[in-house]
Amino acid sequence: MLQNILEFLESSGFYRLIVTEGGWRYLVMYVIVGFLFYLAIVRKFEPLLLLPITFGMLLTNLPGAGIMHMELFQGTSIDYGQVLHDGGLLDILYLGVKLGIYPPLIFMGVGAMTDFSPLIANPKSLLMGAAAQLGVFIAFFGALFLGFNVYEAASIGIIGGADGPTAIFVTKTLAPHLLGPIAIAAYSYMALIPIIQPPFMKLLTTKKERRIHMTNLRPVSKFEKIIFPIYVTLIVSLIIPDAATLIGSLMLGNLFKESGVVDRLSKTVQNELCNIVTIMLGLTVGATATAESFLNPQTLYIIALGLTAFIFSTIGGLLLGKLMCFVTRGKINPLIGSAGVSAVPMAARVSQVVGQKEDPTNFLLMHAMGPNVAGVIGSAVAAGVFLSRFGG
């Protein structure tokens, strides 16, 4: 009887936490999980994805539970039959990440929820969306300098695109062993944009520039809204074929919305499909963040490089905004350049808030949405460049 009790105790998670070597790692992970739960629930930072990601981290760090079996996904070739036969629920759901299914589906939902009218009305804002990808390449070269290989560096760099699904899409192909830290860094910094961006927006612009009022955007016709997603898909995909999956999904969702003839599909993509995929994506990505893979110096470097990427992406957009302000003789408020990062619509709202602190009558939101949605396209293009160059 006593032997049975001892065997039961030794099989428990508490025993592995307290007695076995390395049990302290799980305790550290619980502290990190608690902090991320605080950000998601109390501070409401990107809760739609941060909450399932964090719960996935909790599940995968339950000693002895065997929730996730990352050994099934190691190596260049995966035995999918073995995954289906021996894997559990999260292993099977993780196939959607490994096969690159979830990120494009989320992009489809984002497209159906996005209004590209500000970008169509002011095509120059596309340049600010491109300039805001500066952080992607700064972080890429920074990662190479710190000793990461080119595949890992490309995956880390894409954090600067401020687009979680894009970061996951690139990382699952180039550096799947870094998926957990990169996804968590990407979504955490996206949530912290209202804290990260304003100091640099004020540092790089003058009070006079922040007070600039921009003229109302011209009306955009229905024809323009319909032709835009078709045109962008064609042009971008012909230039960078590896970007076709993300760009095509984004623009298909937008075409559902703008065509006006498939309201049922548009609403399904925006709501049911996007919500279901978000749960599965967040849970399985979080489950890759085991104590062994997460608690190492690489994770600290990724967090630092991710912050660097966001800062330089903000700076890139702002500096081009200042240049355009100079060229147009004060017709463009450079604050909207910071919205060139892809976090829609949070980055645009930050431009609005900072501008209104200088002048409560200044309304920059719609103008900032142009660079903001351009940033979504820009991050997908940057992902396509990395995949075409390093994806093999």
Backbone torsions as a table, in degrees:
resi	resn	phi	psi	omega
1	MET	NA	-47.1	179.0
2	LEU	-62.0	-38.6	178.7
3	GLN	-62.2	-40.6	178.2
4	ASN	-62.8	-40.3	179.9
5	ILE	-65.3	-43.1	179.5
6	LEU	-63.0	-41.5	178.7
7	GLU	-64.3	-38.4	177.9
8	PHE	-63.5	-44.8	-179.1
9	LEU	-64.3	-39.6	-179.4
10	GLU	-68.5	-23.2	178.9
11	SER	-86.9	-7.2	-176.6
12	SER	-78.9	157.8	177.5
13	GLY	-67.7	-31.8	179.3
14	PHE	-61.5	-40.0	179.4
15	TYR	-62.0	-44.0	-178.7
16	ARG	-68.5	-30.7	178.2
17	LEU	-70.1	-43.1	-169.8
18	ILE	-91.5	-39.9	-170.2
19	VAL	-96.8	-44.3	-172.8
20	THR	-72.4	151.7	178.9
21	GLU	-66.9	135.0	-179.8
22	GLY	88.3	2.7	179.0
23	GLY	-62.1	-25.8	-179.8
24	TRP	-61.7	-26.8	-179.6
25	ARG	-61.5	-39.5	178.5
26	TYR	-63.8	-39.4	179.5
27	LEU	-63.4	-39.7	176.6
28	VAL	-63.6	-42.0	179.1
29	MET	-62.9	-35.5	178.7
30	TYR	-65.3	-35.0	176.5
31	VAL	-65.0	-44.5	178.3
32	ILE	-63.1	-43.2	178.3
33	VAL	-60.2	-43.3	178.9
34	GLY	-61.4	-39.7	179.2
35	PHE	-66.3	-41.4	179.5
36	LEU	-68.0	-36.1	173.9
37	PHE	-61.5	-39.6	178.3
38	TYR	-61.4	-45.4	179.5
39	LEU	-62.6	-40.7	-175.5
40	ALA	-74.6	-43.5	-171.5
41	ILE	-92.2	-46.9	-176.1
42	VAL	-82.3	-49.3	-178.3
43	ARG	-87.6	-10.5	177.6
44	LYS	57.3	41.8	176.8
45	PHE	-87.3	109.7	179.1
46	GLU	43.8	51.4	-173.7
47	PRO	-65.0	-28.5	-176.0
48	LEU	-60.2	-33.0	177.5
49	LEU	-110.4	-32.8	-177.8
50	LEU	-66.0	-33.5	-179.4
51	LEU	-67.6	-52.6	176.9
52	PRO	-64.5	-34.1	176.6
53	ILE	-61.4	-45.6	-178.2
54	THR	-65.8	-39.0	179.0
55	PHE	-68.2	-34.2	174.4
56	GLY	-62.4	-39.0	176.0
57	MET	-62.1	-41.1	179.1
58	LEU	-62.8	-45.6	-177.7
59	LEU	-63.2	-42.7	-175.5
60	THR	-73.6	-14.9	179.4
61	ASN	-107.4	28.3	170.6
62	LEU	-93.4	105.6	-174.2
63	PRO	-59.8	128.5	177.8
64	GLY	87.5	-10.2	-176.2
65	ALA	-74.4	-30.5	178.6
66	GLY	61.5	41.2	-177.5
67	ILE	-68.6	-41.1	-176.1
68	MET	-126.2	139.0	-178.3
69	HIS	-122.4	82.4	-175.9
70	MET	-65.7	-19.3	178.4
71	GLU	-63.2	-21.5	178.2
72	LEU	-71.0	-17.6	-174.5
73	PHE	-111.7	9.8	179.7
74	GLN	-80.1	158.7	177.5
75	GLY	89.6	172.4	-177.4
76	THR	-77.5	-28.2	178.8
77	SER	-121.7	140.9	-176.5
78	ILE	-113.2	134.6	175.6
79	ASP	-86.4	92.9	-175.5
80	TYR	-66.6	-29.0	175.4
81	GLY	-62.6	-39.9	177.9
82	GLN	-67.2	-38.3	177.8
83	VAL	-60.1	-46.0	-179.3
84	LEU	-67.8	-31.6	-176.3
85	HIS	-83.4	-44.5	-173.1
86	ASP	-102.3	-18.4	-175.5
87	GLY	-78.4	160.3	175.6
88	GLY	-95.8	-166.2	-176.6
89	LEU	-57.7	-50.3	-176.2
90	LEU	-68.9	-31.8	176.0
91	ASP	-61.6	-43.0	-178.9
92	ILE	-69.6	-41.5	178.3
93	LEU	-66.4	-30.0	-179.4
94	TYR	-65.7	-20.2	176.5
95	LEU	-58.6	-31.2	177.8
96	GLY	-64.4	-29.1	174.5
97	VAL	-78.8	-49.2	-174.9
98	LYS	-62.1	-35.4	-179.7
99	LEU	-88.9	1.4	177.2
100	GLY	71.2	34.3	-177.4
101	ILE	-90.7	-45.4	-172.1
102	TYR	-65.1	-49.3	-176.8
103	PRO	-57.2	-44.8	177.8
104	PRO	-63.3	-34.6	178.6
105	LEU	-66.2	-37.8	176.1
106	ILE	-67.5	-38.1	176.5
107	PHE	-61.1	-35.9	177.8
108	MET	-63.0	-42.6	176.9
109	GLY	-64.5	-41.0	178.0
110	VAL	-61.8	-41.9	178.7
111	GLY	-61.2	-40.1	-180.0
112	ALA	-70.1	-19.5	179.3
113	MET	-100.0	-0.2	-173.6
114	THR	-104.7	137.5	175.0
115	ASP	-104.6	112.1	-179.1
116	PHE	-87.1	6.3	-177.9
117	SER	-55.3	-45.0	179.4
118	PRO	-60.1	-34.3	177.9
119	LEU	-72.5	-40.2	178.9
120	ILE	-65.5	-39.8	-178.4
121	ALA	-70.9	-28.2	-179.2
122	ASN	-134.0	78.0	-175.5
123	PRO	-58.8	-21.9	179.7
124	LYS	-62.0	-24.0	-178.8
125	SER	-67.2	-16.9	175.7
126	LEU	-61.3	-32.9	179.6
127	LEU	-65.0	-36.8	179.1
128	MET	-70.4	-34.6	174.7
129	GLY	-63.6	-35.8	177.9
130	ALA	-71.5	-42.1	-178.9
131	ALA	-63.8	-29.9	-179.1
132	ALA	-75.4	1.2	172.3
133	GLN	-89.3	5.7	179.7
134	LEU	-54.6	-41.5	-177.7
135	GLY	-62.2	-29.0	179.1
136	VAL	-59.2	-45.9	-174.5
137	PHE	-83.3	-28.5	173.2
138	ILE	-63.3	-47.1	179.6
139	ALA	-66.4	-35.3	178.1
140	PHE	-59.1	-50.8	-178.8
141	PHE	-71.3	-32.2	175.4
142	GLY	-63.4	-39.6	178.8
143	ALA	-66.3	-40.0	176.5
144	LEU	-61.0	-40.6	179.7
145	PHE	-63.6	-33.6	-178.5
146	LEU	-83.9	0.9	173.7
147	GLY	103.5	3.0	175.6
148	PHE	-74.4	150.1	175.1
149	ASN	-77.9	173.6	-172.8
150	VAL	-64.5	-32.1	-179.9
151	TYR	-69.2	-43.9	177.6
152	GLU	-67.8	-40.6	-179.4
153	ALA	-63.1	-40.3	178.2
154	ALA	-64.5	-40.3	179.6
155	SER	-66.2	-39.3	178.2
156	ILE	-70.1	-41.9	-178.2
157	GLY	-59.1	-37.2	-175.4
158	ILE	-66.6	-12.7	172.8
159	ILE	-56.2	-34.8	-179.4
160	GLY	-65.0	-14.8	175.8
161	GLY	-72.3	-10.0	178.1
162	ALA	56.0	40.4	179.6
163	ASP	-138.8	106.1	-175.6
164	GLY	-57.6	-51.8	-179.9
165	PRO	-58.8	-35.8	178.6
166	THR	-66.4	-42.7	178.0
167	ALA	-60.6	-41.5	179.0
168	ILE	-67.0	-41.5	-178.2
169	PHE	-61.7	-41.7	179.4
170	VAL	-72.8	-44.7	-174.5
171	THR	-66.9	-37.7	-178.8
172	LYS	-63.9	-22.7	179.0
173	THR	-91.1	-44.8	-171.2
174	LEU	-93.2	-37.4	-175.8
175	ALA	-148.0	66.0	-175.1
176	PRO	-59.5	-24.4	179.2
177	HIS	-70.0	-14.2	178.3
178	LEU	-103.8	9.8	-172.6
179	LEU	-59.1	-46.0	-178.2
180	GLY	-59.9	-58.5	-179.8
181	PRO	-59.3	-39.3	-178.2
182	ILE	-68.1	-44.2	179.6
183	ALA	-62.9	-43.0	-178.9
184	ILE	-66.7	-41.9	177.6
185	ALA	-62.8	-44.5	-177.8
186	ALA	-60.8	-49.4	-176.7
187	TYR	-73.4	-32.0	178.4
188	SER	-66.3	-44.7	-179.3
189	TYR	-72.0	-32.1	173.3
190	MET	-59.4	-40.9	179.6
191	ALA	-68.6	-27.4	-176.3
192	LEU	-93.0	8.5	-179.8
193	ILE	-53.9	-41.0	178.5
194	PRO	-63.4	-16.4	178.2
195	ILE	-97.8	-39.0	-175.5
196	ILE	-72.9	-43.5	-169.0
197	GLN	-76.7	-45.5	-172.1
198	PRO	-52.2	-42.6	179.9
199	PRO	-58.8	-38.9	-179.8
200	PHE	-76.0	-31.0	176.6
201	MET	-64.6	-39.9	179.3
202	LYS	-75.9	-33.6	-179.3
203	LEU	-67.2	-37.7	-171.8
204	LEU	-98.0	-1.5	178.0
205	THR	-126.6	153.7	177.0
206	THR	-90.5	162.8	177.7
207	LYS	-58.9	-38.0	179.5
208	LYS	-63.5	-42.6	179.7
209	GLU	-65.1	-40.5	-178.5
210	ARG	-67.3	-19.9	-179.1
211	ARG	-91.8	-1.0	-177.6
212	ILE	-62.8	129.1	173.7
213	HIS	-93.6	133.8	178.4
214	MET	-101.8	147.1	-179.5
215	THR	-70.2	155.2	-179.1
216	ASN	-60.4	143.6	178.2
217	LEU	-71.4	147.9	178.8
218	ARG	-70.1	153.2	175.4
219	PRO	-64.9	144.1	179.9
220	VAL	-109.2	129.2	-177.0
221	SER	-75.2	160.2	178.4
222	LYS	-63.4	-37.2	179.1
223	PHE	-60.0	-43.7	179.4
224	GLU	-62.0	-41.2	-179.3
225	LYS	-65.3	-34.1	-179.0
226	ILE	-77.5	-41.4	-176.1
227	ILE	-75.1	-25.6	-175.9
228	PHE	-57.8	-53.3	-178.8
229	PRO	-63.1	-33.3	178.3
230	ILE	-68.2	-45.3	-178.2
231	TYR	-64.3	-46.3	-178.3
232	VAL	-63.4	-43.6	178.7
233	THR	-58.7	-45.3	-178.4
234	LEU	-63.9	-51.1	-174.4
235	ILE	-67.5	-50.9	-176.3
236	VAL	-64.2	-42.6	-177.4
237	SER	-68.1	-32.0	176.9
238	LEU	-72.0	-33.1	179.1
239	ILE	-77.3	-46.9	-177.7
240	ILE	-129.1	87.1	-177.0
241	PRO	-55.7	-30.5	-178.7
242	ASP	-69.9	-13.7	177.0
243	ALA	-89.1	-3.5	-172.7
244	ALA	-62.3	-37.4	-177.3
245	THR	-62.7	-49.8	-178.6
246	LEU	-71.2	-47.9	-178.8
247	ILE	-63.8	-43.8	-179.9
248	GLY	-61.2	-41.9	179.1
249	SER	-66.1	-43.8	179.2
250	LEU	-59.6	-46.7	-175.6
251	MET	-76.1	-29.2	174.4
252	LEU	-64.2	-44.2	176.8
253	GLY	-59.4	-41.2	179.6
254	ASN	-67.5	-37.0	178.3
255	LEU	-66.1	-37.4	173.5
256	PHE	-53.2	-45.5	-176.4
257	LYS	-69.6	-47.8	-170.6
258	GLU	-81.5	-24.8	-177.9
259	SER	-66.5	-32.5	178.6
260	GLY	76.0	6.0	-176.9
261	VAL	-111.0	-3.9	-179.7
262	VAL	-133.1	55.7	-177.7
263	ASP	-58.0	-37.2	179.9
264	ARG	-62.6	-43.2	178.7
265	LEU	-66.1	-43.2	-179.2
266	SER	-60.6	-46.0	-179.5
267	LYS	-67.6	-37.0	178.8
268	THR	-64.9	-43.9	-179.7
269	VAL	-65.3	-40.4	-178.9
270	GLN	-68.6	-34.0	-171.0
271	ASN	-110.8	-84.1	-171.5
272	GLU	-57.0	-52.4	-176.2
273	LEU	-63.2	-48.8	-177.1
274	CYS	-62.8	-40.0	-178.9
275	ASN	-67.3	-43.8	-179.7
276	ILE	-63.9	-46.0	-179.0
277	VAL	-65.9	-36.9	178.2
278	THR	-59.6	-42.9	178.8
279	ILE	-62.1	-49.5	-176.7
280	MET	-67.3	-39.5	179.4
281	LEU	-65.1	-50.3	-177.8
282	GLY	-61.6	-45.2	-177.2
283	LEU	-63.1	-45.6	-176.3
284	THR	-75.2	-36.0	176.6
285	VAL	-65.2	-42.4	177.1
286	GLY	-61.5	-34.2	-178.0
287	ALA	-70.2	-12.5	176.2
288	THR	-80.9	-12.7	-176.4
289	ALA	-87.8	68.5	176.1
290	THR	-74.5	161.4	179.7
291	ALA	-57.4	-40.0	-177.4
292	GLU	-65.6	-39.6	-176.4
293	SER	-85.3	-22.6	-172.8
294	PHE	-93.7	-40.2	-174.8
295	LEU	-88.8	79.2	176.7
296	ASN	-154.5	164.5	-177.9
297	PRO	-57.3	-30.2	179.8
298	GLN	-56.9	-40.4	-179.3
299	THR	-62.2	-41.3	178.0
300	LEU	-62.7	-40.9	177.7
301	TYR	-63.5	-42.7	-179.6
302	ILE	-62.0	-42.8	178.9
303	ILE	-62.6	-43.8	179.8
304	ALA	-66.4	-42.8	-179.9
305	LEU	-67.9	-35.2	177.0
306	GLY	-62.4	-43.0	177.2
307	LEU	-64.1	-42.4	177.5
308	THR	-59.6	-41.9	-179.8
309	ALA	-62.0	-45.0	-180.0
310	PHE	-63.5	-41.5	-179.1
311	ILE	-63.3	-47.5	-177.4
312	PHE	-72.5	-28.2	173.7
313	SER	-64.8	-42.3	176.4
314	THR	-61.9	-45.5	-179.3
315	ILE	-63.1	-42.7	179.6
316	GLY	-58.3	-46.1	178.6
317	GLY	-64.9	-40.9	-179.6
318	LEU	-65.2	-43.8	-177.5
319	LEU	-64.9	-39.7	176.6
320	LEU	-68.5	-35.1	175.9
321	GLY	-60.7	-41.0	177.5
322	LYS	-65.4	-40.5	178.4
323	LEU	-62.8	-42.9	179.7
324	MET	-68.2	-32.7	175.6
325	CYS	-62.8	-42.8	179.6
326	PHE	-66.3	-45.7	-177.4
327	VAL	-64.5	-37.8	-178.2
328	THR	-89.5	5.5	179.1
329	ARG	58.4	49.5	171.6
330	GLY	85.3	18.7	-179.7
331	LYS	-90.9	-13.6	-179.3
332	ILE	-117.8	127.0	176.0
333	ASN	-78.9	117.9	-175.3
334	PRO	-64.2	-14.6	178.7
335	LEU	-59.4	-29.8	-177.0
336	ILE	-70.1	-16.3	178.6
337	GLY	-64.7	-31.0	179.8
338	SER	-65.9	-21.5	179.3
339	ALA	-76.7	0.1	179.7
340	GLY	-68.4	-14.6	171.8
341	VAL	-69.4	157.4	-164.1
342	SER	-84.7	1.2	-176.6
343	ALA	-72.5	93.6	-176.2
344	VAL	-95.4	134.3	-7.7
345	PRO	-98.6	16.1	-172.4
346	MET	-58.8	-44.1	-177.8
347	ALA	-64.6	-37.4	177.1
348	ALA	-65.2	-38.4	178.3
349	ARG	-64.9	-35.2	178.6
350	VAL	-65.0	-41.0	176.2
351	SER	-59.5	-42.5	178.9
352	GLN	-62.7	-46.1	-176.4
353	VAL	-64.6	-46.4	-179.0
354	VAL	-64.6	-39.9	178.3
355	GLY	-64.9	-40.6	-178.2
356	GLN	-73.0	-20.4	174.9
357	LYS	-67.6	-28.8	176.7
358	GLU	-85.0	-35.3	-178.9
359	ASP	-149.5	104.3	-176.7
360	PRO	-59.9	-16.2	-178.7
361	THR	-92.1	1.1	-176.7
362	ASN	-90.9	126.1	-178.8
363	PHE	-118.9	105.4	-174.8
364	LEU	-106.9	-3.7	-169.3
365	LEU	-56.8	-51.7	-176.7
366	MET	-66.3	-35.3	177.3
367	HIS	-66.8	-38.6	-179.7
368	ALA	-70.8	-24.5	179.6
369	MET	-66.2	-24.6	177.4
370	GLY	-61.4	-59.3	176.1
371	PRO	-61.3	-32.1	-177.0
372	ASN	-63.1	-50.4	179.4
373	VAL	-72.9	-26.6	173.9
374	ALA	-64.9	-32.0	177.7
375	GLY	-64.7	-32.7	176.4
376	VAL	-62.8	-45.6	177.4
377	ILE	-64.4	-42.2	-178.7
378	GLY	-61.9	-41.1	179.9
379	SER	-66.8	-37.0	177.1
380	ALA	-66.6	-37.9	177.5
381	VAL	-66.4	-43.7	178.1
382	ALA	-60.0	-41.1	177.2
383	ALA	-61.4	-43.1	179.5
384	GLY	-63.0	-36.5	177.8
385	VAL	-63.4	-46.3	-179.9
386	PHE	-64.9	-42.1	-178.9
387	LEU	-67.4	-38.1	179.7
388	SER	-69.2	-32.4	-177.7
389	ARG	-83.4	-39.4	-172.3
390	PHE	-118.6	-5.3	-174.5
391	GLY	-76.2	-10.0	177.5
392	GLY	72.4	NA	NA
